[in-house]
Amino acid sequence: MKFRQHTGKSRNSDDSVLPLINVVFLLLIFFMLAGQLAAGDPFAIDPPKSQSEGQNSPQDMLILVSADGRFALDGVEMSEESVIKAATQRLKAHTDAAKPTLRLKADGGTPANRIVKLMQRLREAGFQRLKLLTVPET
Protein backbone atom coordinates (compact mmCIF):
# COMPACT_ATOMS: atom_id res chain seq x y z
CA MET A 1 0.00 0.00 0.00
CA LYS A 2 1.34 3.43 -1.02
CA PHE A 3 0.50 6.64 0.78
CA ARG A 4 0.71 10.03 -0.82
CA GLN A 5 2.82 12.61 0.88
CA HIS A 6 1.10 15.87 1.73
CA THR A 7 2.90 18.80 0.04
CA GLY A 8 1.01 21.55 1.86
CA LYS A 9 -0.93 22.77 -1.21
CA SER A 10 -4.63 22.07 -1.52
CA ARG A 11 -6.01 21.38 -4.97
CA ASN A 12 -9.35 23.14 -4.81
CA SER A 13 -11.15 23.50 -8.17
CA ASP A 14 -12.20 27.08 -7.31
CA ASP A 15 -8.58 28.22 -7.09
CA SER A 16 -8.16 28.14 -10.88
CA VAL A 17 -11.44 29.95 -11.65
CA LEU A 18 -11.08 32.93 -9.29
CA PRO A 19 -8.37 34.75 -11.31
CA LEU A 20 -10.50 34.41 -14.46
CA ILE A 21 -13.53 35.89 -12.70
CA ASN A 22 -11.41 38.78 -11.40
CA VAL A 23 -10.12 39.59 -14.89
CA VAL A 24 -13.63 39.47 -16.38
CA PHE A 25 -15.00 41.87 -13.75
CA LEU A 26 -12.07 44.24 -14.16
CA LEU A 27 -12.62 44.34 -17.93
CA LEU A 28 -16.33 44.91 -17.42
CA ILE A 29 -15.70 47.84 -15.08
CA PHE A 30 -13.08 49.30 -17.43
CA PHE A 31 -15.40 49.26 -20.46
CA MET A 32 -18.31 50.64 -18.47
CA LEU A 33 -16.24 53.60 -17.31
CA ALA A 34 -14.23 54.23 -20.48
CA GLY A 35 -16.77 53.52 -23.19
CA GLN A 36 -19.28 55.85 -24.70
CA LEU A 37 -21.63 54.40 -27.30
CA ALA A 38 -22.74 57.64 -28.96
CA ALA A 39 -22.16 61.32 -28.52
CA GLY A 40 -24.99 63.02 -26.68
CA ASP A 41 -26.75 66.21 -27.63
CA PRO A 42 -25.26 69.39 -26.13
CA PHE A 43 -28.59 70.12 -24.42
CA ALA A 44 -31.77 68.18 -23.66
CA ILE A 45 -34.38 67.95 -26.41
CA ASP A 46 -37.86 66.45 -26.08
CA PRO A 47 -39.10 66.18 -29.70
CA PRO A 48 -42.81 66.21 -30.54
CA LYS A 49 -44.62 62.91 -31.10
CA SER A 50 -45.51 61.57 -34.56
CA GLN A 51 -46.73 58.42 -36.29
CA SER A 52 -44.25 58.59 -39.19
CA GLU A 53 -40.71 57.21 -39.30
CA GLY A 54 -37.76 57.98 -41.57
CA GLN A 55 -34.24 56.78 -42.32
CA ASN A 56 -31.06 58.80 -41.79
CA SER A 57 -28.10 59.11 -44.14
CA PRO A 58 -24.52 59.50 -42.88
CA GLN A 59 -24.11 62.80 -44.76
CA ASP A 60 -27.22 64.35 -43.16
CA MET A 61 -26.83 67.42 -40.99
CA LEU A 62 -28.62 67.79 -37.66
CA ILE A 63 -29.82 71.08 -36.20
CA LEU A 64 -31.03 71.07 -32.58
CA VAL A 65 -33.39 73.73 -31.25
CA SER A 66 -34.09 73.85 -27.51
CA ALA A 67 -37.21 75.23 -25.88
CA ASP A 68 -35.17 78.11 -24.42
CA GLY A 69 -33.84 79.22 -27.84
CA ARG A 70 -30.42 77.54 -28.04
CA PHE A 71 -29.18 76.07 -31.32
CA ALA A 72 -26.61 73.44 -32.28
CA LEU A 73 -25.35 72.02 -35.58
CA ASP A 74 -24.15 68.41 -35.42
CA GLY A 75 -23.55 68.62 -31.67
CA VAL A 76 -21.80 72.02 -31.63
CA GLU A 77 -23.76 74.74 -29.86
CA MET A 78 -23.85 78.11 -31.66
CA SER A 79 -26.15 81.02 -32.45
CA GLU A 80 -29.01 80.77 -34.94
CA GLU A 81 -27.16 82.88 -37.52
CA SER A 82 -24.00 80.76 -37.16
CA VAL A 83 -26.01 77.55 -37.58
CA ILE A 84 -27.60 78.75 -40.81
CA LYS A 85 -24.28 80.05 -42.15
CA ALA A 86 -22.36 76.84 -41.31
CA ALA A 87 -25.09 74.59 -42.70
CA THR A 88 -25.23 76.62 -45.93
CA GLN A 89 -21.45 76.36 -46.35
CA ARG A 90 -21.59 72.61 -45.87
CA LEU A 91 -24.45 72.36 -48.38
CA LYS A 92 -22.43 74.27 -50.99
CA ALA A 93 -19.48 71.93 -50.42
CA HIS A 94 -21.58 69.06 -51.80
CA THR A 95 -21.36 69.48 -55.55
CA ASP A 96 -22.78 66.06 -56.39
CA ALA A 97 -26.44 65.38 -57.13
CA ALA A 98 -27.01 63.74 -53.74
CA LYS A 99 -27.32 66.81 -51.54
CA PRO A 100 -27.46 66.16 -47.79
CA THR A 101 -30.74 66.21 -45.94
CA LEU A 102 -31.06 68.70 -43.12
CA ARG A 103 -32.67 67.14 -40.06
CA LEU A 104 -34.27 69.55 -37.62
CA LYS A 105 -34.72 68.26 -34.06
CA ALA A 106 -36.71 70.77 -32.05
CA ASP A 107 -37.99 70.53 -28.51
CA GLY A 108 -41.74 69.98 -28.29
CA GLY A 109 -42.00 73.12 -26.15
CA THR A 110 -40.51 75.38 -28.83
CA PRO A 111 -43.12 77.71 -30.34
CA ALA A 112 -44.23 76.43 -33.76
CA ASN A 113 -43.87 79.84 -35.43
CA ARG A 114 -40.18 79.93 -34.48
CA ILE A 115 -39.61 76.54 -36.14
CA VAL A 116 -41.56 77.59 -39.24
CA LYS A 117 -39.47 80.78 -39.58
CA LEU A 118 -36.25 78.77 -39.20
CA MET A 119 -37.41 76.29 -41.85
CA GLN A 120 -38.26 79.18 -44.23
CA ARG A 121 -34.79 80.69 -43.74
CA LEU A 122 -33.17 77.33 -44.42
CA ARG A 123 -35.23 76.87 -47.60
CA GLU A 124 -34.17 80.34 -48.76
CA ALA A 125 -30.56 79.34 -48.06
CA GLY A 126 -30.91 76.49 -50.56
CA PHE A 127 -31.98 73.44 -48.59
CA GLN A 128 -34.45 71.34 -50.55
CA ARG A 129 -34.45 68.30 -48.26
CA LEU A 130 -35.57 69.30 -44.79
CA LYS A 131 -36.94 66.87 -42.20
CA LEU A 132 -38.52 67.73 -38.87
CA LEU A 133 -37.62 64.93 -36.46
CA THR A 134 -40.22 63.53 -34.09
CA VAL A 135 -40.45 60.53 -31.79
CA PRO A 136 -42.89 57.68 -32.48
CA GLU A 137 -46.22 58.03 -30.76
CA THR A 138 -46.86 55.24 -28.29
MODELLER restraints for C-alpha pairs under 7 A, 6 or more apart:
rsr = mdl.restraints
at = mdl.atoms
rsr.add(forms.Gaussian(group=physical.xy_distance, feature=features.Distance(at['CA:41:A'], at['CA:75:A']), mean=5.69, stdev=0.5))
rsr.add(forms.Gaussian(group=physical.xy_distance, feature=features.Distance(at['CA:42:A'], at['CA:75:A']), mean=5.85, stdev=0.5))
rsr.add(forms.Gaussian(group=physical.xy_distance, feature=features.Distance(at['CA:42:A'], at['CA:77:A']), mean=6.70, stdev=0.5))
rsr.add(forms.Gaussian(group=physical.xy_distance, feature=features.Distance(at['CA:45:A'], at['CA:66:A']), mean=6.01, stdev=0.5))
rsr.add(forms.Gaussian(group=physical.xy_distance, feature=features.Distance(at['CA:45:A'], at['CA:106:A']), mean=6.72, stdev=0.5))
rsr.add(forms.Gaussian(group=physical.xy_distance, feature=features.Distance(at['CA:45:A'], at['CA:107:A']), mean=4.90, stdev=0.5))
rsr.add(forms.Gaussian(group=physical.xy_distance, feature=features.Distance(at['CA:46:A'], at['CA:107:A']), mean=4.75, stdev=0.5))
rsr.add(forms.Gaussian(group=physical.xy_distance, feature=features.Distance(at['CA:46:A'], at['CA:108:A']), mean=5.69, stdev=0.5))
rsr.add(forms.Gaussian(group=physical.xy_distance, feature=features.Distance(at['CA:47:A'], at['CA:105:A']), mean=6.52, stdev=0.5))
rsr.add(forms.Gaussian(group=physical.xy_distance, feature=features.Distance(at['CA:47:A'], at['CA:106:A']), mean=5.68, stdev=0.5))
rsr.add(forms.Gaussian(group=physical.xy_distance, feature=features.Distance(at['CA:47:A'], at['CA:107:A']), mean=4.64, stdev=0.5))
rsr.add(forms.Gaussian(group=physical.xy_distance, feature=features.Distance(at['CA:47:A'], at['CA:108:A']), mean=4.83, stdev=0.5))
rsr.add(forms.Gaussian(group=physical.xy_distance, feature=features.Distance(at['CA:47:A'], at['CA:134:A']), mean=5.25, stdev=0.5))
rsr.add(forms.Gaussian(group=physical.xy_distance, feature=features.Distance(at['CA:47:A'], at['CA:135:A']), mean=6.17, stdev=0.5))
rsr.add(forms.Gaussian(group=physical.xy_distance, feature=features.Distance(at['CA:48:A'], at['CA:107:A']), mean=6.78, stdev=0.5))
rsr.add(forms.Gaussian(group=physical.xy_distance, feature=features.Distance(at['CA:48:A'], at['CA:108:A']), mean=4.51, stdev=0.5))
rsr.add(forms.Gaussian(group=physical.xy_distance, feature=features.Distance(at['CA:48:A'], at['CA:134:A']), mean=5.16, stdev=0.5))
rsr.add(forms.Gaussian(group=physical.xy_distance, feature=features.Distance(at['CA:48:A'], at['CA:135:A']), mean=6.28, stdev=0.5))
rsr.add(forms.Gaussian(group=physical.xy_distance, feature=features.Distance(at['CA:49:A'], at['CA:134:A']), mean=5.37, stdev=0.5))
rsr.add(forms.Gaussian(group=physical.xy_distance, feature=features.Distance(at['CA:49:A'], at['CA:135:A']), mean=4.85, stdev=0.5))
rsr.add(forms.Gaussian(group=physical.xy_distance, feature=features.Distance(at['CA:49:A'], at['CA:136:A']), mean=5.68, stdev=0.5))
rsr.add(forms.Gaussian(group=physical.xy_distance, feature=features.Distance(at['CA:49:A'], at['CA:137:A']), mean=5.14, stdev=0.5))
rsr.add(forms.Gaussian(group=physical.xy_distance, feature=features.Distance(at['CA:50:A'], at['CA:134:A']), mean=5.67, stdev=0.5))
rsr.add(forms.Gaussian(group=physical.xy_distance, feature=features.Distance(at['CA:50:A'], at['CA:135:A']), mean=5.86, stdev=0.5))
rsr.add(forms.Gaussian(group=physical.xy_distance, feature=features.Distance(at['CA:50:A'], at['CA:136:A']), mean=5.13, stdev=0.5))
rsr.add(forms.Gaussian(group=physical.xy_distance, feature=features.Distance(at['CA:50:A'], at['CA:137:A']), mean=5.24, stdev=0.5))
rsr.add(forms.Gaussian(group=physical.xy_distance, feature=features.Distance(at['CA:51:A'], at['CA:136:A']), mean=5.46, stdev=0.5))
rsr.add(forms.Gaussian(group=physical.xy_distance, feature=features.Distance(at['CA:51:A'], at['CA:137:A']), mean=5.57, stdev=0.5))
rsr.add(forms.Gaussian(group=physical.xy_distance, feature=features.Distance(at['CA:52:A'], at['CA:136:A']), mean=6.91, stdev=0.5))
rsr.add(forms.Gaussian(group=physical.xy_distance, feature=features.Distance(at['CA:59:A'], at['CA:100:A']), mean=5.63, stdev=0.5))
rsr.add(forms.Gaussian(group=physical.xy_distance, feature=features.Distance(at['CA:60:A'], at['CA:100:A']), mean=4.98, stdev=0.5))
rsr.add(forms.Gaussian(group=physical.xy_distance, feature=features.Distance(at['CA:60:A'], at['CA:101:A']), mean=4.85, stdev=0.5))
rsr.add(forms.Gaussian(group=physical.xy_distance, feature=features.Distance(at['CA:60:A'], at['CA:102:A']), mean=5.80, stdev=0.5))
rsr.add(forms.Gaussian(group=physical.xy_distance, feature=features.Distance(at['CA:60:A'], at['CA:103:A']), mean=6.86, stdev=0.5))
rsr.add(forms.Gaussian(group=physical.xy_distance, feature=features.Distance(at['CA:61:A'], at['CA:74:A']), mean=6.26, stdev=0.5))
rsr.add(forms.Gaussian(group=physical.xy_distance, feature=features.Distance(at['CA:61:A'], at['CA:100:A']), mean=6.95, stdev=0.5))
rsr.add(forms.Gaussian(group=physical.xy_distance, feature=features.Distance(at['CA:61:A'], at['CA:101:A']), mean=6.42, stdev=0.5))
rsr.add(forms.Gaussian(group=physical.xy_distance, feature=features.Distance(at['CA:61:A'], at['CA:102:A']), mean=4.91, stdev=0.5))
rsr.add(forms.Gaussian(group=physical.xy_distance, feature=features.Distance(at['CA:61:A'], at['CA:103:A']), mean=5.92, stdev=0.5))
rsr.add(forms.Gaussian(group=physical.xy_distance, feature=features.Distance(at['CA:62:A'], at['CA:73:A']), mean=5.74, stdev=0.5))
rsr.add(forms.Gaussian(group=physical.xy_distance, feature=features.Distance(at['CA:62:A'], at['CA:74:A']), mean=5.05, stdev=0.5))
rsr.add(forms.Gaussian(group=physical.xy_distance, feature=features.Distance(at['CA:62:A'], at['CA:102:A']), mean=6.05, stdev=0.5))
rsr.add(forms.Gaussian(group=physical.xy_distance, feature=features.Distance(at['CA:62:A'], at['CA:103:A']), mean=4.75, stdev=0.5))
rsr.add(forms.Gaussian(group=physical.xy_distance, feature=features.Distance(at['CA:62:A'], at['CA:104:A']), mean=5.92, stdev=0.5))
rsr.add(forms.Gaussian(group=physical.xy_distance, feature=features.Distance(at['CA:63:A'], at['CA:72:A']), mean=5.59, stdev=0.5))
rsr.add(forms.Gaussian(group=physical.xy_distance, feature=features.Distance(at['CA:63:A'], at['CA:73:A']), mean=4.61, stdev=0.5))
rsr.add(forms.Gaussian(group=physical.xy_distance, feature=features.Distance(at['CA:63:A'], at['CA:74:A']), mean=6.32, stdev=0.5))
rsr.add(forms.Gaussian(group=physical.xy_distance, feature=features.Distance(at['CA:63:A'], at['CA:103:A']), mean=6.21, stdev=0.5))
rsr.add(forms.Gaussian(group=physical.xy_distance, feature=features.Distance(at['CA:63:A'], at['CA:104:A']), mean=4.91, stdev=0.5))
rsr.add(forms.Gaussian(group=physical.xy_distance, feature=features.Distance(at['CA:63:A'], at['CA:105:A']), mean=6.04, stdev=0.5))
rsr.add(forms.Gaussian(group=physical.xy_distance, feature=features.Distance(at['CA:64:A'], at['CA:71:A']), mean=5.48, stdev=0.5))
rsr.add(forms.Gaussian(group=physical.xy_distance, feature=features.Distance(at['CA:64:A'], at['CA:72:A']), mean=5.03, stdev=0.5))
rsr.add(forms.Gaussian(group=physical.xy_distance, feature=features.Distance(at['CA:64:A'], at['CA:73:A']), mean=6.49, stdev=0.5))
rsr.add(forms.Gaussian(group=physical.xy_distance, feature=features.Distance(at['CA:64:A'], at['CA:104:A']), mean=6.17, stdev=0.5))
rsr.add(forms.Gaussian(group=physical.xy_distance, feature=features.Distance(at['CA:64:A'], at['CA:105:A']), mean=4.87, stdev=0.5))
rsr.add(forms.Gaussian(group=physical.xy_distance, feature=features.Distance(at['CA:64:A'], at['CA:106:A']), mean=5.72, stdev=0.5))
rsr.add(forms.Gaussian(group=physical.xy_distance, feature=features.Distance(at['CA:65:A'], at['CA:71:A']), mean=4.82, stdev=0.5))
rsr.add(forms.Gaussian(group=physical.xy_distance, feature=features.Distance(at['CA:65:A'], at['CA:72:A']), mean=6.87, stdev=0.5))
rsr.add(forms.Gaussian(group=physical.xy_distance, feature=features.Distance(at['CA:65:A'], at['CA:105:A']), mean=6.30, stdev=0.5))
rsr.add(forms.Gaussian(group=physical.xy_distance, feature=features.Distance(at['CA:65:A'], at['CA:106:A']), mean=4.52, stdev=0.5))
rsr.add(forms.Gaussian(group=physical.xy_distance, feature=features.Distance(at['CA:65:A'], at['CA:107:A']), mean=6.23, stdev=0.5))
rsr.add(forms.Gaussian(group=physical.xy_distance, feature=features.Distance(at['CA:66:A'], at['CA:106:A']), mean=6.08, stdev=0.5))
rsr.add(forms.Gaussian(group=physical.xy_distance, feature=features.Distance(at['CA:66:A'], at['CA:107:A']), mean=5.22, stdev=0.5))
rsr.add(forms.Gaussian(group=physical.xy_distance, feature=features.Distance(at['CA:66:A'], at['CA:110:A']), mean=6.73, stdev=0.5))
rsr.add(forms.Gaussian(group=physical.xy_distance, feature=features.Distance(at['CA:67:A'], at['CA:107:A']), mean=5.44, stdev=0.5))
rsr.add(forms.Gaussian(group=physical.xy_distance, feature=features.Distance(at['CA:67:A'], at['CA:109:A']), mean=5.25, stdev=0.5))
rsr.add(forms.Gaussian(group=physical.xy_distance, feature=features.Distance(at['CA:67:A'], at['CA:110:A']), mean=4.43, stdev=0.5))
rsr.add(forms.Gaussian(group=physical.xy_distance, feature=features.Distance(at['CA:71:A'], at['CA:77:A']), mean=5.77, stdev=0.5))
rsr.add(forms.Gaussian(group=physical.xy_distance, feature=features.Distance(at['CA:71:A'], at['CA:78:A']), mean=5.72, stdev=0.5))
rsr.add(forms.Gaussian(group=physical.xy_distance, feature=features.Distance(at['CA:71:A'], at['CA:79:A']), mean=5.91, stdev=0.5))
rsr.add(forms.Gaussian(group=physical.xy_distance, feature=features.Distance(at['CA:71:A'], at['CA:80:A']), mean=5.93, stdev=0.5))
rsr.add(forms.Gaussian(group=physical.xy_distance, feature=features.Distance(at['CA:72:A'], at['CA:78:A']), mean=5.46, stdev=0.5))
rsr.add(forms.Gaussian(group=physical.xy_distance, feature=features.Distance(at['CA:72:A'], at['CA:83:A']), mean=6.73, stdev=0.5))
rsr.add(forms.Gaussian(group=physical.xy_distance, feature=features.Distance(at['CA:73:A'], at['CA:83:A']), mean=5.91, stdev=0.5))
rsr.add(forms.Gaussian(group=physical.xy_distance, feature=features.Distance(at['CA:84:A'], at['CA:122:A']), mean=6.79, stdev=0.5))
rsr.add(forms.Gaussian(group=physical.xy_distance, feature=features.Distance(at['CA:88:A'], at['CA:125:A']), mean=6.35, stdev=0.5))
rsr.add(forms.Gaussian(group=physical.xy_distance, feature=features.Distance(at['CA:91:A'], at['CA:100:A']), mean=6.92, stdev=0.5))
rsr.add(forms.Gaussian(group=physical.xy_distance, feature=features.Distance(at['CA:101:A'], at['CA:129:A']), mean=4.85, stdev=0.5))
rsr.add(forms.Gaussian(group=physical.xy_distance, feature=features.Distance(at['CA:101:A'], at['CA:130:A']), mean=5.85, stdev=0.5))
rsr.add(forms.Gaussian(group=physical.xy_distance, feature=features.Distance(at['CA:102:A'], at['CA:129:A']), mean=6.17, stdev=0.5))
rsr.add(forms.Gaussian(group=physical.xy_distance, feature=features.Distance(at['CA:102:A'], at['CA:130:A']), mean=4.84, stdev=0.5))
rsr.add(forms.Gaussian(group=physical.xy_distance, feature=features.Distance(at['CA:102:A'], at['CA:131:A']), mean=6.23, stdev=0.5))
rsr.add(forms.Gaussian(group=physical.xy_distance, feature=features.Distance(at['CA:103:A'], at['CA:130:A']), mean=5.95, stdev=0.5))
rsr.add(forms.Gaussian(group=physical.xy_distance, feature=features.Distance(at['CA:103:A'], at['CA:131:A']), mean=4.78, stdev=0.5))
rsr.add(forms.Gaussian(group=physical.xy_distance, feature=features.Distance(at['CA:103:A'], at['CA:132:A']), mean=6.00, stdev=0.5))
rsr.add(forms.Gaussian(group=physical.xy_distance, feature=features.Distance(at['CA:103:A'], at['CA:133:A']), mean=6.51, stdev=0.5))
rsr.add(forms.Gaussian(group=physical.xy_distance, feature=features.Distance(at['CA:104:A'], at['CA:131:A']), mean=5.95, stdev=0.5))
rsr.add(forms.Gaussian(group=physical.xy_distance, feature=features.Distance(at['CA:104:A'], at['CA:132:A']), mean=4.79, stdev=0.5))
rsr.add(forms.Gaussian(group=physical.xy_distance, feature=features.Distance(at['CA:104:A'], at['CA:133:A']), mean=5.83, stdev=0.5))
rsr.add(forms.Gaussian(group=physical.xy_distance, feature=features.Distance(at['CA:105:A'], at['CA:132:A']), mean=6.15, stdev=0.5))
rsr.add(forms.Gaussian(group=physical.xy_distance, feature=features.Distance(at['CA:105:A'], at['CA:133:A']), mean=5.03, stdev=0.5))
